[in-house]
Amino acid sequence: GSGYEPLSSWLIWPGVGLMVGGAVVSLAAQARDFLGAVKDLRSVGVSRGGLPRWSLGVAAVACVLAVVLGGMLFGLGVPSMLVVLALLVPLCAVCARGAGQTDVSPVGQVGNLTQVIFGGVRPGELSSNVAAGSVVAGAAAQTGVSLWSLKAGHLLGASASRQLAAQLVGVTVGAVVAVPAYLLLVDTYGLGTAVLPVPAAAQFRAVAEVSVRGLAGLPLYAGWAALVGFTVGALSTLAARSRASRWLPSPVAMGIGFITPAYFAVTLCLGAGMVMLARKWPKTTDAHVSSVGAGALVGESLMGLFVAATTVLSRSA
């Protein structure tokens, strides 16, 4: 409620420590993917059975737009954006390999890794540090999603070039729809509030503050809390690779629990409990629980947009 923002300014540090600790161990476990990504990049080519030649032109235009928009919107100069793009290619390749092999794409981890690197390139700049990590994380997220979509299309016999064209249409339509919806929600609820706690953004902000300012700017004892959280997250991720995995909670889930208001965690717990009870009818549960959960998410999202729109309209009236 009203006390969420002051409390979250301290709780964010053990929460982020949990997530970063788990992320570091996960990245270390995927060290082979970095080597494999180098081989993937060497073998990249446009072949008759692969992506069409015009995709290279689209990629070049996208890079130019990224450099221009990076300067206009985030204050990232051309040299900084070129550094970001240079990091983006191998890190997206790592995410592609991880998504293809394990169905898990380390999006947040590569974004935070970019922040740490960028903190050394441009020290003392908080907003540009967040922007650099967000650009790489956003591209990495789209890499995994595109890979899964292309794989599904391949299994269904769809043309890769037509899928790519459809995805480009989706990017355009999605930008037209998503940006106004985002601005509407931010104008109504704000960011980092009890209604929109944005835990992933809080993680990026925390990593940026440490990368840029060091530990001196943290709240009292927050550094120790982050260290304890980091240790617990790292040890939990290591232990999850053993038989004890079924008894251990996810460090990411625990970290998000520190950052979000209590009613988010309670709601998630109730939903998981209802699914556990429904396991008495495994066939019905397996067939319908995902659809019910997705419907609940969509329903809440649409209602949230409706409430935000009516709030904005009532202000202007």
C-alpha positions in Angstrom: 0.0 0.0 0.0 1.2 3.5 0.9 4.4 2.2 2.6 5.6 0.1 -0.4 7.9 2.6 -2.1 10.0 3.5 1.1 10.3 -0.2 2.1 11.1 -1.4 -1.5 14.1 1.0 -1.7 15.9 -1.3 0.8 14.3 -4.7 0.0 15.3 -4.3 -3.6 18.9 -5.1 -2.7 18.6 -8.6 -1.1 16.0 -9.3 -3.9 18.4 -8.3 -6.6 21.2 -10.1 -4.9 19.2 -13.3 -5.0 18.5 -12.9 -8.8 22.1 -11.8 -9.7 23.6 -14.6 -7.7 21.5 -17.2 -9.5 22.2 -15.4 -12.8 26.0 -15.5 -12.4 26.0 -19.3 -11.7 23.6 -19.8 -14.6 25.9 -17.9 -17.0 28.9 -19.8 -15.7 27.0 -23.1 -16.4 26.4 -21.8 -19.9 30.1 -21.1 -20.6 30.1 -23.6 -23.4 27.3 -21.6 -25.1 29.7 -18.7 -25.4 32.2 -20.9 -27.3 29.4 -22.4 -29.3 28.1 -18.9 -30.1 31.4 -18.0 -31.7 31.1 -21.1 -34.0 27.5 -20.1 -34.8 28.6 -16.6 -35.8 31.4 -18.0 -38.0 28.9 -20.2 -39.9 26.3 -17.5 -40.4 25.4 -17.1 -44.1 22.5 -16.5 -46.3 21.8 -19.8 -48.1 19.0 -21.0 -50.4 17.2 -22.8 -47.6 17.8 -20.1 -45.0 16.8 -16.5 -44.6 16.3 -14.3 -47.6 18.9 -11.9 -48.8 16.7 -8.9 -48.1 16.9 -9.7 -44.4 20.5 -8.4 -44.4 19.3 -5.0 -45.7 16.6 -5.0 -43.0 19.2 -5.7 -40.3 21.4 -2.9 -41.6 18.5 -0.4 -41.5 17.6 -1.6 -38.0 21.2 -1.0 -36.8 21.1 2.5 -38.2 17.8 3.2 -36.5 19.1 1.8 -33.3 22.1 4.2 -33.4 19.8 7.2 -34.2 17.2 6.4 -31.6 19.8 5.6 -29.0 21.1 9.1 -29.3 17.7 10.8 -29.5 15.9 8.9 -26.7 18.7 7.7 -24.3 21.6 10.1 -24.9 23.8 7.3 -26.1 26.3 8.6 -28.7 27.4 6.8 -31.8 30.5 5.2 -30.2 28.4 4.0 -27.2 25.7 2.5 -29.5 28.4 0.8 -31.6 29.7 -0.8 -28.4 26.2 -1.9 -27.5 25.7 -3.4 -31.0 29.1 -5.1 -30.8 28.0 -6.7 -27.5 24.5 -7.5 -28.8 25.5 -9.9 -31.5 27.5 -12.5 -29.5 25.2 -12.2 -26.5 22.1 -12.7 -28.6 23.9 -15.7 -30.1 24.4 -17.1 -26.6 20.6 -16.6 -25.9 19.7 -18.3 -29.1 21.8 -21.3 -28.3 20.4 -21.5 -24.8 16.9 -21.2 -26.0 17.4 -23.9 -28.6 19.2 -26.3 -26.3 17.4 -25.8 -22.9 14.3 -23.8 -23.8 15.6 -21.1 -21.4 17.0 -17.8 -22.7 19.2 -15.9 -20.2 17.8 -12.5 -21.1 18.2 -10.6 -17.8 21.6 -12.1 -17.3 23.1 -10.8 -20.6 21.5 -7.4 -20.0 23.1 -7.1 -16.6 26.4 -8.3 -18.0 26.2 -5.5 -20.5 25.6 -3.0 -17.7 28.7 -4.1 -15.9 30.8 -3.9 -19.1 29.2 -0.5 -20.0 29.9 0.8 -16.5 33.6 0.4 -17.3 33.3 2.0 -20.7 31.2 5.0 -19.5 31.5 5.3 -15.7 29.3 7.6 -13.8 26.3 7.6 -16.2 23.3 5.9 -14.7 20.7 6.4 -17.4 22.9 5.4 -20.2 23.9 2.3 -18.3 20.3 1.2 -17.9 19.6 2.0 -21.6 22.6 -0.1 -22.8 21.6 -3.1 -20.8 17.9 -2.7 -21.8 18.8 -2.6 -25.5 20.8 -5.9 -25.3 18.2 -7.6 -23.1 15.4 -6.5 -25.4 17.2 -7.8 -28.5 18.0 -11.1 -26.6 14.4 -11.5 -25.6 13.3 -11.1 -29.2 16.0 -13.6 -30.3 14.5 -16.3 -28.2 10.9 -15.6 -29.1 11.8 -15.5 -32.8 13.7 -18.8 -32.6 10.8 -20.5 -30.9 8.4 -19.1 -33.5 10.6 -20.2 -36.4 11.0 -23.7 -34.9 7.2 -24.0 -34.6 6.8 -22.8 -38.2 9.4 -25.3 -39.3 7.5 -28.2 -37.7 4.3 -27.0 -39.4 6.0 -26.7 -42.7 5.9 -22.9 -43.0 8.4 -20.8 -45.0 11.1 -19.2 -43.0 11.1 -16.1 -45.2 7.4 -15.6 -44.9 7.6 -16.1 -41.1 10.3 -13.4 -41.0 8.1 -11.0 -43.0 5.2 -11.7 -40.7 7.4 -11.0 -37.7 8.4 -7.6 -39.2 4.7 -6.8 -39.6 4.2 -7.8 -36.0 7.0 -5.5 -34.9 5.3 -2.6 -36.6 1.8 -3.3 -35.3 3.2 -4.2 -31.9 5.0 -0.9 -31.6 1.9 1.0 -32.6 -0.2 -0.8 -30.0 2.3 -1.3 -27.2 3.9 2.1 -26.9 0.5 4.0 -26.3 -0.6 1.3 -23.9 2.7 1.6 -22.0 2.4 5.4 -21.8 -1.2 5.1 -20.7 -0.3 2.8 -17.8 2.7 4.8 -16.7 0.7 8.0 -16.8 -2.0 6.4 -14.6 -0.1 4.2 -12.2 3.6 5.3 -12.4 6.6 2.9 -12.4 8.0 1.2 -9.4 4.7 1.7 -7.5 2.7 -0.9 -5.6 0.4 -1.2 -8.7 3.3 -1.5 -11.2 6.4 -2.6 -9.3 8.3 -3.7 -12.4 10.7 -6.0 -10.7 12.9 -6.6 -13.8 13.4 -2.8 -14.1 14.3 -2.6 -10.5 16.9 -5.2 -11.0 18.4 -3.2 -13.9 18.4 0.0 -11.8 20.1 -1.7 -8.9 22.9 -3.2 -11.1 23.3 0.2 -12.8 23.7 2.0 -9.4 26.3 -0.5 -8.3 28.2 -0.4 -11.6 28.2 3.4 -11.7 28.3 4.5 -8.0 29.7 1.5 -6.3 28.5 0.4 -2.8 28.8 3.8 -1.2 25.5 5.0 -2.4 23.5 2.1 -1.0 21.1 2.4 1.9 22.4 1.4 5.4 23.3 -2.4 5.5 21.8 -2.9 2.0 25.2 -3.9 0.7 25.4 -6.7 3.3 21.9 -7.8 2.5 22.7 -7.9 -1.2 25.8 -10.0 -0.5 23.8 -12.5 1.6 21.1 -12.6 -1.1 23.8 -13.1 -3.8 25.4 -16.0 -1.8 22.0 -17.7 -1.2 21.1 -17.3 -4.9 24.4 -18.7 -6.1 24.3 -21.7 -3.7 20.6 -22.4 -4.4 21.3 -22.5 -8.2 24.3 -24.8 -7.6 22.2 -27.1 -5.4 19.4 -27.1 -7.9 21.6 -29.1 -10.2 21.4 -32.0 -7.8 18.6 -34.2 -6.5 17.7 -31.5 -4.0 16.2 -29.4 -6.9 12.6 -30.4 -6.2 12.8 -29.0 -2.7 14.5 -25.7 -3.5 12.7 -22.5 -4.5 13.9 -20.5 -7.4 16.3 -17.6 -6.5 14.6 -15.5 -9.2 11.1 -16.2 -7.7 12.4 -15.3 -4.2 14.1 -12.2 -5.5 10.9 -11.0 -7.2 9.1 -11.7 -3.9 11.3 -9.2 -2.2 10.7 -6.5 -4.8 6.9 -6.9 -5.5 4.1 -6.0 -3.0 2.9 -8.8 -0.7 -0.4 -9.3 -2.6 1.5 -10.3 -5.7 3.3 -13.1 -3.9 0.1 -14.1 -2.0 -1.8 -14.3 -5.3 0.9 -16.4 -6.9 1.0 -18.7 -3.9 -2.8 -19.1 -4.0 -2.7 -19.9 -7.7 0.0 -22.5 -7.2 -2.0 -24.0 -4.3 -5.1 -24.3 -6.5 -3.1 -26.1 -9.2 -1.7 -28.5 -6.6 -5.2 -29.3 -5.5 -6.4 -29.7 -9.0 -3.7 -32.4 -9.6 -6.2 -34.9 -8.3 -7.5 -34.8 -11.8 -4.2 -34.8 -13.8 -5.7 -35.1 -17.3 -8.1 -32.2 -16.8 -5.4 -30.1 -15.1 -2.8 -30.7 -17.8 -5.3 -29.9 -20.5 -6.8 -26.7 -19.1 -4.7 -25.1 -16.4 -2.5 -23.2 -18.9 -5.5 -21.9 -20.7 -7.1 -20.8 -17.4 -4.0 -19.0 -16.3 -3.5 -17.3 -19.6 -7.1 -16.2 -19.7 -6.7 -14.7 -16.2 -3.6 -12.8 -17.2 -5.2 -11.4 -20.3 -8.4 -10.5 -18.4 -6.5 -8.6 -15.8 -4.3 -6.9 -18.4 -7.3 -5.7 -20.5 -9.2 -4.6 -17.4 -6.1 -2.7 -16.2 -5.9 -0.8 -19.5 -9.6 -0.1 -19.3 -9.3 1.3 -15.8 -6.3 3.4 -16.9 -8.1 4.8 -19.9 -11.2 5.7 -17.9 -8.9 7.4 -15.2 -7.2 9.5 -17.9 -10.5 10.5 -19.5 -11.9 11.5 -16.1 -8.9 13.7 -15.4 -9.3 15.5 -18.8 -13.1 15.9 -18.4 
